[in-house]
């Protein structure tokens, strides 16, 4: 028996070691560019679109890597929402500036303009994009990507994407496509809310399908990753996570952002941003946490459990008030339907507190933002009639199969 156990343990150790070795085998686009000795950039004047997430697999900053290379010249850096260091809060504008120490101009693409201007591009030959996004349509880094590609096309400038993993993986697709009249910087393209593509794959679709994204086609090159597979979530890559914005601190946070972020736009419920669990909770003063958690668990939703929680926010309008609600625990990232979770919460919340209609408790501007993020007002209007998820599921799911089939034509990875 002991011999059998030792043999079994050895097999498990070998499997674990192999998986561990494989999971650390992903090379980012910037890593591949380095291994290619920057051949595609030689002799060119380079503009770099990046922020704090632009690092190689050893956490060396892409800005520094390009700045120190002598075979080309890094002329300018362009920063998306949250700024080049990720310090600026959501929705806050910031200014461009010139760094006299290194002679580089740092342009804000979330200030007076969201799109590089002709003047900004006048002294460069190529734009390089290296930003880690989170695979969610409303996250504005991909909007910056598309608008920068348009600007490159209009000014006859090459565009290079240094590819990075989609933290949600390359299989999960959820939500409806943006409808006409609801395009905005948080819903720039006609893609589902969870779109299941790397930034390089998304750039390829935007460049090829005018009906989905860009008006103009640029000269696009994607520097592919090595070792990444569609089934991989960020935790499978062996790569180190850099917080993509102030409220996305962990590699798992993007999953929870999908689960509560749209509801959070109403500013009625606390979703943990002013606490220590960004996007992982839904709470308010009037809620009975134990009752809510039980009823949510009674739904027996796939891949998720709910725990009653009470806490005090650390800042904001609700600071020091006792919030009661649920903490979301995702147990199966592959089978959970993330986007629906906040609507199931509202369904149960309406059963318990029908007098607390969240769409009546918020301002019209927050409803407008909710609709922009959802890419339509049809979901809110239909859901408000009975507060039942079954009433909106046909709208949420209507575009998934179409987009999945379309996406396959542009996959860069298996």
C-alpha positions in Angstrom: 0.0 0.0 0.0 2.8 2.4 0.9 4.5 1.7 -2.5 1.3 2.5 -4.3 0.8 5.7 -2.4 4.4 6.7 -3.1 4.0 6.0 -6.8 0.7 7.9 -6.9 2.3 10.9 -5.1 5.2 10.8 -7.6 2.8 10.9 -10.6 0.9 13.8 -9.1 4.1 15.7 -8.5 5.2 15.1 -12.1 1.9 16.4 -13.4 2.0 19.4 -11.1 5.6 20.2 -12.1 4.7 19.9 -15.8 1.7 22.2 -15.4 3.7 24.7 -13.4 6.4 24.7 -16.0 3.9 25.1 -18.8 2.0 27.9 -17.0 5.2 29.9 -16.8 5.9 29.6 -20.5 3.8 32.6 -21.8 5.8 35.4 -23.4 4.2 38.7 -23.9 4.3 40.7 -27.1 7.0 43.0 -25.6 9.0 39.9 -24.7 8.8 38.6 -28.2 9.7 42.1 -29.6 12.8 42.0 -27.4 13.8 38.6 -28.7 13.4 39.8 -32.2 15.9 42.6 -31.4 13.2 45.2 -32.2 13.8 44.6 -35.9 10.4 46.1 -36.8 11.2 49.4 -35.2 14.8 49.9 -36.4 15.5 53.4 -37.7 12.0 54.7 -36.8 10.6 57.4 -34.6 8.3 55.7 -32.1 5.2 56.8 -30.2 4.2 54.4 -27.4 0.7 54.1 -26.0 1.0 52.6 -22.6 0.6 52.9 -18.8 1.8 51.2 -15.7 0.7 47.8 -17.1 3.2 48.1 -19.9 5.9 45.7 -18.6 7.6 42.6 -19.8 7.4 39.2 -18.0 10.2 40.4 -15.7 8.2 43.6 -14.8 10.6 45.8 -16.7 8.7 48.8 -18.0 8.1 49.0 -21.7 8.9 52.7 -21.6 12.3 52.1 -20.2 13.0 49.2 -22.6 12.2 51.2 -25.7 13.8 54.4 -24.3 17.1 52.5 -23.7 17.3 50.9 -27.1 19.6 52.7 -29.6 18.4 51.3 -32.9 15.3 53.6 -32.9 14.1 56.7 -31.0 11.2 56.8 -28.5 9.8 60.2 -29.2 6.5 60.3 -27.3 4.3 58.4 -24.9 0.5 58.4 -24.9 -1.5 57.6 -21.8 -5.1 56.3 -21.5 -7.6 56.8 -18.7 -5.9 56.7 -15.3 -2.7 58.2 -16.6 0.7 56.8 -17.4 1.2 55.6 -13.9 -2.4 54.5 -13.2 -2.8 57.0 -10.4 -5.7 59.1 -11.8 -9.2 58.1 -10.6 -11.9 56.8 -12.9 -13.4 59.5 -15.1 -10.8 62.2 -14.0 -9.1 64.1 -16.8 -5.4 64.8 -16.8 -2.9 67.0 -18.8 -0.1 66.3 -21.2 3.4 67.2 -20.2 7.0 67.3 -21.4 9.7 65.5 -19.5 12.9 67.5 -20.1 15.0 64.8 -18.4 14.5 62.2 -21.1 13.2 64.6 -23.8 9.9 62.7 -24.2 6.5 64.2 -24.6 3.8 62.5 -22.6 0.3 63.0 -24.2 -3.0 62.5 -22.4 -5.6 60.5 -24.3 -8.2 61.1 -21.6 -8.2 64.8 -21.4 -8.9 67.4 -24.1 -9.0 64.6 -26.6 -9.4 60.8 -26.5 -7.8 60.4 -29.9 -4.3 61.3 -31.0 -4.3 64.5 -33.1 -2.4 65.2 -36.2 0.0 67.5 -34.3 0.7 64.7 -31.7 1.6 62.3 -34.5 3.6 64.7 -36.6 7.0 63.6 -35.5 6.6 59.8 -35.4 6.6 57.0 -37.9 5.0 54.2 -35.9 2.6 53.9 -32.9 3.2 51.0 -30.5 0.3 49.9 -28.2 1.2 48.0 -25.0 -1.5 48.0 -22.4 -3.1 45.2 -20.3 -6.9 45.4 -20.6 -9.4 43.2 -18.8 -11.6 41.8 -21.6 -14.6 44.0 -20.9 -16.2 46.3 -23.4 -16.8 49.2 -21.0 -13.1 49.3 -19.9 -11.8 52.3 -21.9 -8.4 51.1 -22.8 -9.8 49.3 -25.8 -11.6 52.5 -26.9 -8.2 54.2 -26.8 -6.8 51.4 -28.9 -9.5 51.8 -31.6 -9.3 55.6 -31.8 -5.5 55.5 -31.9 -5.8 53.0 -34.8 -8.1 55.4 -36.6 -5.6 58.3 -36.1 -2.8 56.1 -37.4 -4.8 55.3 -40.6 -5.7 59.0 -41.1 -2.0 60.1 -40.8 -0.4 57.2 -42.6 1.4 55.8 -39.6 2.2 52.2 -38.8 0.4 50.7 -35.8 1.9 47.8 -33.8 0.1 46.0 -31.0 2.2 44.1 -28.4 -0.3 41.5 -27.5 -1.3 40.5 -24.0 -3.6 37.9 -22.4 -7.3 38.4 -21.9 -7.6 37.9 -18.1 -11.1 36.3 -18.7 -9.7 33.9 -21.2 -10.4 33.6 -24.9 -13.6 31.5 -24.7 -16.1 33.3 -22.5 -18.4 35.6 -24.4 -21.3 37.4 -22.6 -23.8 40.1 -23.3 -25.4 41.9 -26.1 -23.7 44.0 -28.9 -23.9 47.8 -28.6 -26.9 49.2 -30.4 -27.1 52.3 -32.6 -27.5 55.4 -30.6 -25.6 54.0 -27.5 -22.0 54.1 -28.7 -19.8 56.0 -26.3 -16.3 55.9 -24.9 -17.5 53.1 -22.6 -19.2 51.2 -25.5 -17.1 52.2 -28.5 -17.5 49.1 -30.6 -20.3 46.7 -31.6 -19.0 43.8 -29.6 -20.4 41.9 -26.6 -19.8 43.1 -23.1 -17.4 40.1 -22.5 -15.8 39.6 -26.0 -13.2 36.8 -25.5 -10.3 38.3 -27.5 -6.8 39.5 -26.8 -6.1 43.1 -27.6 -4.3 42.0 -30.8 -7.2 39.9 -32.0 -9.6 42.8 -31.2 -7.4 45.2 -33.1 -7.5 42.9 -36.1 -11.3 42.7 -36.1 -11.6 46.5 -35.7 -9.2 47.0 -38.6 -11.0 44.6 -40.9 -14.7 45.0 -40.0 -15.8 48.6 -40.4 -19.3 47.6 -39.3 -17.9 46.8 -35.8 -15.2 49.3 -35.2 -13.0 51.7 -37.0 -13.9 53.9 -39.9 -10.4 53.7 -41.5 -8.0 50.8 -41.9 -4.4 51.2 -40.7 -1.2 49.3 -41.4 -1.5 47.0 -38.5 1.0 44.5 -37.1 0.3 42.3 -34.1 3.4 41.0 -32.2 1.9 37.8 -30.9 2.5 36.2 -27.5 4.1 32.8 -27.3 2.6 30.0 -25.2 -0.8 31.6 -24.7 -3.9 29.4 -25.3 -7.6 30.4 -25.5 -8.5 28.5 -22.4 -6.0 30.4 -20.3 -7.1 32.9 -17.7 -4.5 35.2 -16.3 -3.9 32.9 -13.4 -2.9 30.2 -15.9 -0.2 32.2 -17.6 2.4 32.3 -14.8 2.7 36.1 -15.5 2.6 38.6 -12.7 -0.4 40.9 -12.4 0.0 44.7 -12.4 -3.2 46.5 -11.3 -4.7 47.8 -14.4 -6.5 50.7 -12.7 -7.0 51.8 -9.0 -10.0 49.5 -8.5 -8.7 46.4 -10.4 -5.9 45.3 -8.0 -6.0 41.5 -8.5 -5.9 39.2 -11.5 -9.4 37.9 -10.5 -10.9 41.3 -10.2 -12.0 41.5 -13.9 -14.4 38.6 -13.3 -16.1 40.4 -10.4 -16.2 43.7 -12.3 -18.4 42.0 -14.9 -20.6 40.6 -12.1 -21.3 44.0 -10.4 -19.9 46.8 -12.5 -23.0 47.7 -14.5 -25.1 47.8 -11.4 -22.5 49.9 -9.7 -23.1 52.6 -12.4 -26.3 53.5 -10.6 -24.5 54.5 -7.4 -27.3 53.0 -5.3 -25.5 50.0 -3.9 -22.0 49.7 -2.5 -20.0 47.2 -4.7 -16.8 47.3 -2.5 -14.9 50.0 -4.3 -14.8 52.1 -1.1 -14.0 49.0 0.9 -11.3 46.3 0.4 -13.3 44.1 -2.0 -13.6 45.9 -5.2 -16.6 44.6 -7.2 -16.9 41.5 -5.0 -19.8 42.7 -2.8 -23.3 44.2 -3.2 -24.6 45.9 -0.1 -26.8 48.7 1.4 -28.0 49.7 4.8 -31.5 48.4 4.5 -30.6 44.9 3.4 -30.8 41.8 5.7 -27.5 40.1 4.7 -28.5 36.6 5.9 -31.8 36.6 4.1 -30.4 37.9 0.9 -27.5 35.4 0.9 -29.9 32.5 1.5 -32.2 33.6 -1.3 -29.3 34.1 -3.7 -27.9 30.7 -2.9 -31.4 29.2 -3.3 -31.2 30.2 -7.0 -28.5 27.5 -7.4 -26.6 29.6 -10.0 -23.7 27.8 -11.7 -20.2 28.5 -10.5 -21.0 30.9 -7.6 -21.8 31.0 -3.9 -22.9 34.0 -1.8 -21.9 34.8 1.7 -23.6 37.3 4.0 -21.4 40.3 4.8 -21.5 43.5 6.8 -18.8 46.2 6.6 -18.1 49.9 6.8 -16.8 51.7 3.7 -13.5 53.5 4.2 -14.4 56.6 2.2 -17.2 58.2 0.1 -20.8 59.2 0.9 -21.4 56.0 2.8 -18.2 56.2 4.9 -18.6 54.5 8.3 -22.2 53.5 7.6 -22.9 49.8 8.1 -23.5 48.1 4.7 -25.2 44.7 4.6 -25.4 42.4 1.7 -23.5 39.6 -0.1 -20.0 38.7 -0.9 -19.7 36.9 -4.3 -17.5 33.8 -4.3 -16.9 32.5 -7.8 -16.2 28.8 -7.6 -16.2 27.9 -11.3 -14.9 30.7 -13.6 -15.7 28.6 -16.7 -19.4 28.0 -16.0 -20.5 31.1 -14.1 -22.5 33.7 -16.1 -21.0 36.8 -14.8 -23.1 39.6 -16.4 -26.3 38.0 -15.2 -25.3 38.0 -11.5 -26.1 41.7 -10.8 -29.5 41.2 -12.4 -30.2 38.1 -10.3 -29.3 40.3 -7.3 -31.8 42.9 -8.4 -34.4 40.2 -8.9 -34.1 38.9 -5.4 -33.7 42.4 -4.0 -37.0 43.4 -5.6 -38.7 40.4 -4.0 -37.4 41.5 -0.6 -37.6 45.3 -0.9 -40.1 46.2 -3.7 -40.2 49.8 -2.5 -36.5 50.2 -3.1 -36.4 50.3 -6.9 -32.8 51.1 -7.8 -33.8 52.8 -11.1 -36.0 55.2 -9.0 -33.4 55.8 -6.3 -30.7 57.0 -8.7 -30.4 60.2 -10.9 -31.2 60.3 -14.6 -27.5 60.8 -15.4 -26.7 57.4 -13.7 -29.5 55.7 -15.6 -28.0 57.2 -18.8 -24.6 55.7 -17.8 -26.1 52.3 -17.0 -27.6 52.3 -20.5 -24.4 53.4 -22.1 -22.4 50.6 -20.4 -25.1 48.1 -21.4 -25.1 49.4 -24.9 -28.9 49.7 -25.0 -31.8 50.9 -22.9 -33.9 47.9 -23.8 -32.5 45.7 -21.1 -33.3 48.3 -18.3 -36.8 49.0 -19.7 -37.7 45.3 -20.1 -36.2 44.3 -16.7 -38.0 47.1 -14.9 -41.4 45.7 -15.7 -41.1 42.5 -13.5 -37.5 42.4 -12.3 -37.0 38.9 -13.7 -33.8 37.8 -15.4 -35.8 35.5 -17.7 -37.3 38.6 -19.3 -33.9 40.0 -20.5 -32.0 36.8 -21.1 -33.0 36.7 -24.8 -31.6 40.2 -25.3 -28.4 39.5 -23.3 -27.8 36.3 -25.3 -28.9 37.2 -28.8 -25.5 38.2 -30.3 -23.2 35.6 -28.6 -23.3 32.8 -31.3 -23.0 35.4 -34.1 -20.0 37.1 -32.5 -18.3 33.8 -31.6 -18.5 32.6 -35.2 -17.2 35.9 -36.5 -14.4 36.0 -33.9 -13.0 32.6 -35.0 -12.0 34.1 -38.3 -9.6 36.5 -36.5 -8.2 34.2 -33.8 -4.4 34.4 -33.5 -4.3 31.6 -30.9 -5.9 28.1 -30.5 
